[in-house]
Amino acid sequence: MSLPFSRWTRALSRTLARRSTGKPASRLTAIATKSRFGAPIKAAALAFAMSGIGVSLPTQAAWQLVPDSSGATATLTAQGSQGNVEHVHHLNGLSGTVGDDGKMSIPLSVGQTDLLDKVGELPPWLSGVSQMRLATLTLNLDPLAIAALEPGQTTRMQVPFSATDGNRTHRETLPLEVTRQDATHLTFINADPISLDSAEVARNQVGSTLLNLLGYGKLVGDIPVTLQGEMVDQ
């Protein structure tokens, strides 16, 4: 596709030169005027033309998680001498942004969980454990489905989901219910829990260290995880 930028800018340059002198522009004046005004005019013309043919420049992520109202709940089942025992743990302060493509990454650290509250005072060699990364969650939301939601409406979408822990990545499709509260707020919760393999969690260096400190022993079965969060349009 060719656009007549050069002809348009040359004609405008000659017009400006005539107005400044009251006479037809000399070749030297036309060259000087073109040099002075050509670049800004071309830039403006290019931006106008790009908007006309549907080319948009990248924008910053619009939706952002609200940490105070975004978290997760996980239920661990430990094998005990008197039978299996369930332990429910909470993770708070989820943070992340949703890009134009609907991708949202959520880093999880030990300090966001209530695990350390149950462990008590840590030995000096574990002083930095709260900063350790547990995993990174990635959700691929449907931006068109979100944009189509009216206040008070809820949609259920099948969201590609992954949880990355070191070199291991767990992938599945997550049924997510998203509700538009108003023009700038969305809430979400997974309709069915995420199922994490307890054996994989126990093989993780950070996970095994915490399990030993908690005295849980061997984990059995899957670990169901429920996400809930609030997103605000920035």
PASELO-152111 format. One record per atom (N, C-alpha, C): residue in one letter; z, y, x. Coordinates in steps of 0.05 Angstrom, whole numbers, padded with zeros to 5 digits, always signed. Atoms other than C-alpha are relative to their C-alpha. Layout:
! PASELO-152111
AZYX ...
This chain:
! PASELO-152111
M+00000-00024+00017 M+00000+00000+00000 M+00000+00025+00018 S+00001-00025-00016 S-00020+00068+00030 S+00007+00023-00017 L-00008-00024+00015 L+00011+00133+00010 L-00010+00025+00014 P+00014-00023-00012 P-00023+00202+00022 P+00020+00020+00012 F-00020-00018-00011 F+00035+00230+00062 F-00013+00022+00018 S+00011-00019-00019 S-00008+00263+00116 S-00015+00022-00014 R+00015-00021+00014 R-00055+00299+00068 R+00019+00019-00015 W-00018-00017+00016 W+00003+00323+00025 W+00016+00019+00018 T-00016-00017-00018 T+00044+00350+00085 T-00018+00021+00013 R+00017-00020-00012 R-00017+00384+00116 R-00006+00023-00020 A+00006-00020+00020 A-00033+00420+00051 A+00024+00018-00004 L-00024-00017+00004 L+00039+00443+00042 L+00005+00018+00024 S-00003-00016-00024 S+00041+00467+00114 S-00018+00025+00000 R+00019-00022+00001 R-00021+00510+00104 R+00010+00021-00021 T-00010-00018+00021 T+00009+00540+00040 T+00023+00016+00010 L-00023-00015-00011 L+00074+00558+00075 L-00008+00021+00020 A+00009-00019-00020 A+00037+00590+00132 A-00014+00024-00012 R+00013-00023+00013 R-00006+00633+00086 R+00021+00019-00012 R-00021-00018+00012 R+00057+00658+00049 R+00015+00016+00021 S-00015-00014-00020 S+00090+00678+00113 S-00016+00023+00013 T+00017-00021-00013 T+00031+00720+00139 T-00017+00016-00019 G+00018-00013+00019 G-00008+00738+00077 G-00029-00005+00006 K+00027+00006-00008 K-00071+00711+00112 K-00003-00030+00003 P+00004+00029-00006 P-00103+00643+00121 P+00012-00007+00027 A-00013+00008-00024 A-00066+00606+00174 A-00019-00006+00022 S+00016+00007-00023 S-00095+00602+00244 S+00007-00029+00007 R-00005+00027-00009 R-00099+00534+00277 R+00027-00003+00014 L-00025+00001-00015 L-00040+00551+00322 L+00024+00002-00020 T-00022-00003+00020 T+00003+00574+00262 T+00003-00026-00016 A-00002+00025+00015 A-00014+00511+00223 A+00013-00022+00016 I-00012+00020-00016 I+00006+00467+00281 I+00030+00005+00002 A-00028-00006-00003 A+00072+00504+00290 A+00015-00006-00026 T-00012+00004+00026 T+00087+00501+00215 T+00004-00030-00005 K-00001+00029+00004 K+00071+00427+00213 K+00022-00012+00017 S-00021+00010-00017 S+00118+00415+00272 S+00027+00006-00011 R-00026-00009+00010 R+00174+00454+00238 R+00008-00015-00025 F-00006+00010+00027 F+00169+00426+00168 F-00009-00029-00004 G+00012+00026+00006 G+00131+00360+00176 G+00020-00022-00002 A-00019+00023+00000 A+00189+00313+00193 A+00018-00001-00025 P-00016+00000+00024 P+00236+00335+00137 P-00016-00007-00025 I+00016+00004+00024 I+00180+00335+00086 I-00008-00029-00002 K+00008+00028+00000 K+00156+00266+00107 K+00024-00018-00008 A-00023+00015+00007 A+00227+00240+00102 A+00006+00001-00030 A-00005-00003+00029 A+00236+00268+00032 A-00021-00014-00016 A+00022+00014+00014 A+00168+00242+00010 A+00004-00030+00001 L-00004+00029-00003 L+00185+00173+00038 L+00022-00010-00018 A-00023+00008+00018 A+00252+00170+00001 A-00009+00000-00029 F+00009-00002+00027 F+00218+00193-00063 F-00018-00024-00007 A+00019+00022+00005 A+00163+00141-00056 A+00014-00027-00001 M-00015+00025+00000 M+00213+00085-00040 M+00014-00004-00026 S-00014+00002+00026 S+00252+00101-00103 S-00020-00006-00022 G+00020+00005+00021 G+00188+00100-00143 G-00011-00028+00000 I+00011+00028-00001 I+00167+00030-00119 I+00023-00020+00000 G-00022+00019+00003 G+00236+00000-00128 G+00014-00009+00025 V-00013+00008-00025 V+00260-00002-00056 V+00027+00015+00002 S-00026-00013-00001 S+00335+00011-00051 S+00013-00005+00027 L-00014+00003-00025 L+00378+00023+00010 L+00026-00015-00005 P-00025+00016+00003 P+00439-00022+00022 P+00023+00019-00006 T-00024-00015+00007 T+00504+00002-00009 T+00025-00015+00008 Q-00025+00013-00006 Q+00577-00012+00005 Q+00008-00018-00023 A-00010+00019+00021 A+00611-00069-00033 A+00015+00016-00021 A-00012-00015+00022 A+00631-00045-00101 A+00027-00011-00009 W-00024+00012+00010 W+00684-00095-00122 W+00019-00008+00022 Q-00020+00006-00021 Q+00749-00104-00083 Q+00024-00013-00014 L-00023+00013+00010 L+00807-00151-00094 L+00025+00018+00001 V-00026-00015+00000 V+00874-00120-00114 V+00022-00019+00010 P-00019+00020-00012 P+00925-00155-00068 P+00025-00004-00017 D-00025+00003+00015 D+00985-00141-00112 D-00002-00019-00024 S+00003+00017+00024 S+00955-00181-00170 S-00020-00023+00005 S+00018+00022-00007 S+00914-00233-00133 S+00014-00020+00018 G-00014+00020-00015 G+00941-00299-00108 G-00010-00028-00006 A+00007+00028+00004 A+00939-00375-00109 A+00025-00017-00002 T-00022+00019+00003 T+00984-00433-00127 T-00010-00028+00008 A+00007+00027-00010 A+00982-00501-00092 A+00023-00019-00005 T-00021+00020+00004 T+01020-00565-00109 T-00004-00023+00020 L+00001+00021-00020 L+01035-00612-00052 L+00018-00024-00009 T-00016+00024+00007 T+01059-00684-00065 T+00007-00015+00025 A-00010+00013-00025 A+01102-00714-00010 A+00012-00027-00008 Q-00011+00027+00004 Q+01120-00787-00004 Q+00029-00002+00010 G-00028+00001-00007 G+01195-00796-00005 G+00012-00028-00004 S-00013+00026+00002 S+01245-00853-00002 S+00006-00007-00029 Q-00006+00004+00028 Q+01260-00844-00076 Q-00025+00003-00018 G+00025-00004+00015 G+01187-00835-00096 G-00013+00026+00008 N+00015-00024-00007 N+01136-00780-00094 N+00013+00025-00011 V-00012-00026+00008 V+01161-00708-00098 V-00021+00022+00002 E+00019-00023+00000 E+01119-00648-00118 E+00013+00025+00010 H-00009-00026-00010 H+01127-00582-00082 H-00021+00021-00007 V+00018-00021+00009 V+01096-00520-00113 V+00004+00024+00019 H-00001-00023-00018 H+01078-00463-00065 H-00019+00021-00010 H+00016-00023+00009 H+01050-00394-00078 H-00010+00016+00024 L+00012-00017-00021 L+01005-00349-00037 L-00008+00026-00013 N+00004-00026+00012 N+01002-00275-00051 N-00016+00018+00018 G+00013-00020-00016 G+00964-00214-00028 G-00028-00006+00008 L+00028+00005-00007 L+00893-00239-00030 L-00016+00026+00003 S+00017-00023-00004 S+00844-00189-00002 S-00028-00008+00006 G+00028+00006-00005 G+00769-00186+00002 G-00017+00019-00017 T+00019-00016+00015 T+00707-00150-00023 T-00023-00017-00009 V+00023+00014+00010 V+00647-00172-00063 V-00025+00016+00007 G+00024-00014-00008 G+00580-00154-00032 G-00021+00002-00023 D+00021-00003+00020 D+00516-00136-00069 D-00012-00027-00008 D+00010+00027+00006 D+00496-00210-00065 D+00020-00017-00015 G-00021+00015+00014 G+00561-00231-00100 G+00018-00016+00017 K-00017+00016-00018 K+00592-00262-00038 K+00027+00013+00005 M-00027-00009-00005 M+00667-00256-00031 M+00014-00019+00019 S-00015+00015-00019 S+00706-00279+00030 S+00029+00008-00001 I-00029-00005+00002 I+00782-00286+00027 I+00014-00015+00023 P-00016+00013-00021 P+00821-00299+00091 P+00028-00005-00009 L-00027+00007+00007 L+00887-00335+00083 L+00016-00004+00025 S-00018+00004-00023 S+00945-00331+00132 S+00026-00011-00009 V-00026+00013+00006 V+01012-00366+00136 V+00019+00021-00012 G-00018-00021+00009 G+01048-00299+00125 G-00004+00007-00030 Q+00004-00006+00028 Q+01018-00294+00055 Q+00013-00021-00018 T-00012+00021+00016 T+01052-00358+00032 T+00030+00002-00001 D-00029+00001+00001 D+01123-00374+00013 D+00012-00022+00018 L-00009+00023-00016 L+01126-00430+00064 L+00022+00008+00019 L-00020-00009-00020 L+01165-00390+00116 L+00027+00006-00013 D-00025-00005+00014 D+01216-00371+00063 D+00016-00025-00003 K-00014+00025+00004 K+01232-00444+00053 K+00008-00013+00027 V-00006+00011-00027 V+01232-00460+00128 V+00025+00013+00011 G-00023-00014-00011 G+01283-00407+00146 G-00008+00012+00027 E+00005-00013-00026 E+01290-00377+00216 E-00016-00019+00018 L+00018+00016-00017 L+01235-00401+00263 L+00010+00001+00029 P-00006-00001-00029 P+01246-00420+00336 P-00018+00020+00014 P+00015-00021-00014 P+01221-00369+00387 P-00029-00008+00005 W+00027+00008-00007 W+01160-00411+00405 W-00019+00000-00024 L+00016-00002+00025 L+01136-00404+00332 L+00001+00028-00012 S-00003-00027+00011 S+01147-00329+00326 S-00025+00011-00011 G+00025-00012+00009 G+01074-00315+00316 G-00014-00017-00022 V+00012+00018+00019 V+01062-00369+00264 V-00009+00014-00026 S+00007-00014+00025 S+01060-00319+00206 S-00028+00012+00001 Q+00026-00012-00002 Q+00996-00290+00234 Q-00023-00021+00002 M+00020+00021-00003 M+00961-00357+00239 M-00018-00002-00025 R+00019+00003+00022 R+00899-00367+00196 R+00001-00028-00011 L+00000+00026+00013 L+00905-00423+00146 L-00029-00009-00006 A+00028+00006+00008 A+00833-00420+00120 A-00014+00026-00008 T+00015-00022+00012 T+00778-00374+00095 T-00015-00011-00024 L+00013+00008+00024 L+00755-00381+00024 L-00025+00017-00005 T+00025-00015+00006 T+00684-00361+00004 T-00009-00008-00028 L+00010+00004+00027 L+00661-00352-00068 L-00026+00015-00003 N+00025-00013+00005 N+00590-00336-00088 N-00003+00006-00029 L+00001-00008+00028 L+00594-00298-00154 L-00028+00007-00008 D+00026-00008+00011 D+00535-00282-00199 D+00002+00029-00008 P-00003-00028+00006 P+00528-00206-00196 P-00013+00009-00026 L+00013-00007+00025 L+00481-00204-00256 L+00018-00007-00024 A-00018+00008+00022 A+00530-00242-00300 A+00024+00019-00001 I-00022-00019-00001 I+00586-00195-00278 I-00008+00027-00012 A+00010-00026+00010 A+00544-00133-00292 A-00004+00000-00030 A+00006+00002+00029 A+00527-00159-00362 A+00025-00001-00018 L-00025+00002+00016 L+00600-00166-00383 L+00008+00026-00013 E-00011-00023+00014 E+00626-00118-00436 E+00030-00001+00001 P-00029+00000+00000 P+00700-00097-00438 P+00010-00020-00022 G-00012+00020+00018 G+00740-00154-00469 G-00015-00027+00001 Q+00016+00025-00001 Q+00686-00207-00455 Q+00008-00017+00024 T-00006+00020-00021 T+00697-00270-00414 T-00025-00017+00004 T+00022+00018-00006 T+00643-00311-00380 T+00010-00022+00019 R-00007+00022-00018 R+00649-00379-00347 R-00024-00006+00017 M+00023+00004-00019 M+00605-00387-00285 M+00007-00022+00020 Q-00003+00021-00021 Q+00595-00445-00237 Q-00005+00013+00027 V+00000-00016-00025 V+00611-00413-00170 V+00000-00018+00024 P-00001+00014-00025 P+00592-00444-00103 P+00025+00009+00016 F-00026-00006-00013 F+00658-00448-00065 F+00002-00015+00026 S-00006+00014-00025 S+00678-00465+00006 S+00026+00009+00012 A-00025-00006-00014 A+00743-00469+00045 A-00004-00009+00029 T+00005+00006-00028 T+00735-00465+00121 T+00026+00000+00015 D-00024+00003-00016 D+00790-00489+00167 D-00008-00009+00028 G+00010+00007-00027 G+00771-00486+00240 G-00029-00009-00001 N+00028+00011+00000 N+00709-00530+00248 N-00006-00016-00026 R+00004+00016+00024 R+00718-00564+00180 R-00005+00019-00024 T+00006-00016+00024 T+00689-00537+00115 T-00001-00018-00025 H+00000+00015+00025 H+00703-00563+00045 H-00016+00016-00020 R+00017-00014+00019 R+00650-00546-00007 R+00001-00014-00027 E+00003+00010+00027 E+00647-00554-00082 E-00008+00023-00018 T+00007-00020+00020 T+00626-00518-00145 T+00025+00005-00018 L-00024-00008+00014 L+00683-00480-00178 L-00006+00013-00027 P+00003-00014+00026 P+00684-00465-00253 P+00019+00023-00002 L-00016-00024-00001 L+00709-00394-00254 L-00003+00016-00026 E+00000-00017+00024 E+00728-00353-00316 E+00005+00029+00008 V-00002-00028-00007 V+00715-00279-00306 V+00001+00017-00026 T-00003-00017+00023 T+00739-00227-00356 T-00001+00030+00008 R+00001-00029-00006 R+00721-00153-00357 R+00022+00013-00017 Q-00021-00014+00013 Q+00784-00114-00374 Q-00008+00027-00011 D+00011-00026+00008 D+00751-00046-00375 D-00024+00006+00019 A+00024-00007-00015 A+00695-00008-00340 A+00003-00006+00030 T-00004+00002-00029 T+00727-00015-00271 T+00018-00024+00009 H-00018+00022-00007 H+00771-00078-00274 H-00010-00026-00011 L+00006+00027+00008 L+00755-00152-00275 L+00024-00018+00009 T-00019+00020-00008 T+00803-00211-00274 T-00014-00027+00001 F+00013+00026-00001 F+00786-00283-00256 F+00022-00021+00005 I-00016+00023-00005 I+00818-00352-00254 I-00018-00024-00001 N+00017+00024+00001 N+00789-00420-00239 N+00009-00018-00023 A-00006+00016+00023 A+00785-00461-00302 A+00011-00028+00007 D-00010+00026-00010 D+00796-00526-00263 D+00009+00005+00029 P-00010-00004-00028 P+00838-00530-00199 P-00020-00009+00021 I+00014+00010-00024 I+00806-00536-00131 I+00016-00024+00011 S-00014+00023-00011 S+00822-00604-00102 S-00005-00002+00030 L+00002+00002-00030 L+00837-00604-00027 L+00012-00027+00008 D-00008+00025-00011 D+00845-00668+00012 D+00026+00003+00016 S-00026-00004-00014 S+00918-00674+00034 S-00001-00011+00028 A+00003+00011-00027 A+00897-00716+00094 A-00012+00020+00019 E+00012-00020-00016 E+00853-00660+00118 E+00020+00022+00007 V-00021-00020-00005 V+00910-00610+00110 V+00019-00009+00021 A-00020+00011-00019 A+00957-00655+00149 A-00012-00001+00028 R+00012+00001-00026 R+00906-00659+00206 R-00004+00027+00012 N+00002-00027-00010 N+00903-00584+00212 N+00025+00006+00017 Q-00022-00005-00018 Q+00946-00560+00270 Q+00021+00018-00013 V-00019-00017+00013 V+00978-00503+00231 V+00014-00014-00024 G-00011+00014+00023 G+00986-00546+00169 G+00021-00021+00008 S-00019+00021-00008 S+01019-00604+00205 S+00026+00011+00011 T-00024-00013-00011 T+01067-00557+00241 T+00018+00008-00023 L-00015-00009+00022 L+01089-00527+00175 L+00012-00023-00016 L-00009+00023+00014 L+01095-00595+00141 L+00024-00013+00014 N-00022+00011-00015 N+01140-00620+00197 N+00025+00018-00003 L-00023-00018+00003 L+01184-00558+00192 L+00012-00002-00028 L-00009+00003+00027 L+01189-00567+00117 L+00013-00027-00005 G-00011+00027+00003 G+01207-00640+00126 G-00012-00016-00023 Y+00012+00013+00023 Y+01157-00663+00074 Y-00009-00028+00006 G+00010+00027-00006 G+01134-00725+00111 G-00029-00002-00007 K+00028+00005+00005 K+01069-00756+00090 K-00008+00010-00028 L+00011-00009+00025 L+01027-00722+00036 L-00017-00021-00012 V+00016+00020+00014 V+00993-00764-00017 V-00017+00014-00021 G+00017-00011+00021 G+00936-00750-00065 G-00013+00026+00008 D+00012-00026-00004 D+00897-00686-00071 D+00020+00023-00004 I-00017-00025+00004 I+00926-00615-00069 I-00016+00018-00019 P+00013-00018+00018 P+00906-00577-00132 P+00007+00029+00006 V-00004-00029-00006 V+00897-00502-00120 V-00012+00016-00022 T+00010-00018+00021 T+00891-00449-00174 T-00001+00028+00011 L+00003-00028-00009 L+00864-00380-00157 L+00001+00018-00024 Q+00000-00021+00020 Q+00877-00318-00198 Q-00001+00027+00014 G+00002-00026-00014 G+00858-00247-00182 G-00010+00022-00018 E+00009-00024+00013 E+00840-00177-00203 E-00019+00014+00020 M+00019-00015-00016 M+00780-00138-00177 M-00004+00028-00013 V+00004-00027+00010 V+00770-00063-00182 V-00026+00010+00012 D+00025-00012-00009 D+00704-00026-00178 D+00005+00025+00015 Q-00005-00023-00017 Q+00706+00023-00120 Q-00021+00021-00003 
